[in-house]
Amino acid sequence: MTVAAAGVGDEPRSGPRGLETPVMNELGRALIVLGLIVAGLGVLLVLFGRVPWIGKLPGDIHVARGNWTFYFPLGTSILVSIILTLVLWLIGRR
């Protein structure tokens, strides 16, 4: 008489609120990878200081009047958005 290993052929177990455990595992791994990427970028910025072109792109708004200054990096924000969109799209194609 043979006994099958526990869990072989069984349906995925449900986690909290009915979410399947494999989905939660994938989400957890993705969040860990994303956190490591953000931490790595933070370390690079600390070690290398300022990125020379950040904040000096066409479209960045800078207004200085007396002791008042307004700065809105519109061009930089659009560029970062495009880069992140492409990276996340490439990751999501798997």
N, C-alpha and C positions, 0 to 999 in steps of 0.2 A: 504494500500500500504506500503510495507516494503522497506527500503533502506539499501543496504549492506554497511558495514563500508569501508571506503577508504582503498585501498591497499589489501583487502582480495581477493584472487584469481588472483590478477594481476601478471604479469611477473616481475621478479626482475628488479629494475631500474638500469640503467647504470650510472656509475660514470665517472670520467675523462678517456678519451681515450678508452671508451667502456668497462672498467672493471666493473664487477658486484659489487654492494655495499656489499653484504654479504661476498664476497671474501676479500675485503679490510678491512672489520670489523674483520675478522678472522686473517688477517695478522697483523693488528694493535694490537690486543690482544696478539698475539704470540710475537711481538716485545716488548711489555710492560713486559710480563712475563720474556723474555730473559734478558731484561735490569735489572729487579729486581734480577734475579739470579746472574748476573755479579756484581751488586752493593753489594749484600749480600756476595759474595766471596771476594770482595775487603775489606769490613768491617772486615771479619774474618781474612784476612791476616794482616790488620793493627793492630787488637787487639792481635793476637797471634804471631805476628812477622814472622820469617821465618819458613817454613815447613822443618824439619830436613833432610828429604831424597831428597828434590828437589835439583838437581845439583850434587848429589853424587851417581847416579845410574851407573851401568856398561854401557858403551857406551858413556858417557859424555866425551867430549874431553877438556882437560885443558893442555895448554902448557905455561910455563913461562921461559923466557930467559932474564936474566938481568932485565932491566926496562920495558920490553915488555911482555904482557900477552894476550893470546888468549884463549877464552872459548866458546865452542859450546855444548849446552846441548842436544845432539842427542838422548840419551836414554830417557831422561825426555820428550822430544818432542814426541817421538814415544808412550810412555806411555800415555801422555795427549791426543794424537790423538786417541788412541784406546778407552780410557774412554769416550771421547766426542762422538765418533762414536757409541758406544753402547748406550749411553744415548739418543742421537738423534734418533737412530733406534727404541728404545723402545717408545719414544714419538710419532714417526711417525706411529706406528702400530695401533693407535686408529682409 
